Each structure stands twice: as structure tokens, then as C-alpha cells.
Amino acid sequence: MRGRKVRNPDEANVDLTPMLDVVFILLIFFIVTATFAQEEALGLEPPPPPAPQDDIQEQVPAILILVDATNLISVNGRATDIGSVRANIERVRAENPESAVVIQAHPKSKSGVIVLIRDAAYNAGYMDRVNLVLTAVE
């Protein structure tokens, strides 16, 4: 053992510069090739401004759909479920074809329920007289 010298192993260094270059090239590639989905908004029109009091001969009746904070639905004061909203709208529309739909929703109600009610009104034939009103929280 006389001629042997104990040598410490050399330190291994890894050059990270090429890996960083590859990461930046991939980042640029994904940014350039990304596509963004166009979101669609709810198609609800604001209620028309009130007419002056002198010109009002007859007020147009409205189908009032209330949605409370627990997502309970009532159509013109009659409690109903989401499946029969369209039938109730069609029944009231048969009585008065000039009526408009007003969805009065509590701010804590689920937006999915409001969208289903709006879709039911669209399927019942109301395409331009569907209004959304949020109730004030007390």
C-alpha cells in the first residue's frame, strides 16, 4: 500500500444554461400557440325606461318570476320547480300575449337557476322581453 494515494473524487458540475434555453423556448411556444375561448354573456335586456305618467293608458302586465336566496322559484306568486317554469310562462302568455317576463332574483341565488329560467322563457317564445332584476339585500 505504499505507492497508493487517496484522491478525492472530482466534483461533478452540470451546466444548466441549455436547459433554461429549452424552457424559455417552450414557454414562448405555448404562449404563441394558446387559443382563448370567447365567453358569452347572458342575453338579458334591461327593462325599458318608465313612460311619463300622462301617456300611460294601460300598463303591460308582466310575468313575475321570483328566485329567493334558497333558489325557491315562484311564478306570479305560485311556487313551482324549475321543470314547470316554462309551462307556467306559456299558461300566463296564453292569457295575455303582450306580457313581458321579469326575473327578480336574490343576489345569493345561484346563477345557474337564473339561466335555466331565462332559457325556459326563451323556449316559451320570449326572445326580447326577458328582464333581470336583483332584489336589495336587507
Residue pairs with C-beta under 8 A, 6 or more apart in sequence:
42 114
42 115
42 118
42 132
43 118
43 130
44 103
44 118
44 130
44 131
44 132
45 128
45 129
45 130
45 131
46 131
47 102
47 131
47 133
60 98
60 99
60 100
61 96
61 98
61 99
62 99
62 100
62 101
62 102
63 75
63 76
63 88
63 89
63 92
63 93
63 99
63 100
63 101
63 102
64 75
64 76
64 77
64 102
64 104
65 73
65 74
65 75
65 85
65 89
65 101
65 102
65 103
65 104
65 117
65 121
66 73
66 74
66 104
66 105
67 73
67 103
67 104
67 105
67 106
67 109
67 113
67 114
67 117
68 106
68 109
69 106
69 108
69 109
71 109
71 110
71 113
72 79
73 79
73 80
73 81
73 82
73 85
73 113
73 117
74 80
75 85
75 88
75 89
75 92
76 88
76 92
78 88
80 88
82 113
82 116
82 117
82 120
85 116
85 117
85 120
85 121
86 120
86 121
86 123
86 124
89 101
89 120
89 121
89 124
89 126
90 124
90 125
92 99
93 99
93 124
93 125
93 126
99 129
100 126
100 129
100 130
100 131
101 121
101 126
101 129
101 130
101 131
102 131
102 133
103 114
103 117
103 118
103 121
103 130
103 131
103 132
103 133
104 133
104 134
104 135
105 114
105 132
105 133
105 134
105 135
106 134
106 135
106 137
107 134
107 135
107 137
108 137
114 132
118 130
118 132
121 130
122 130
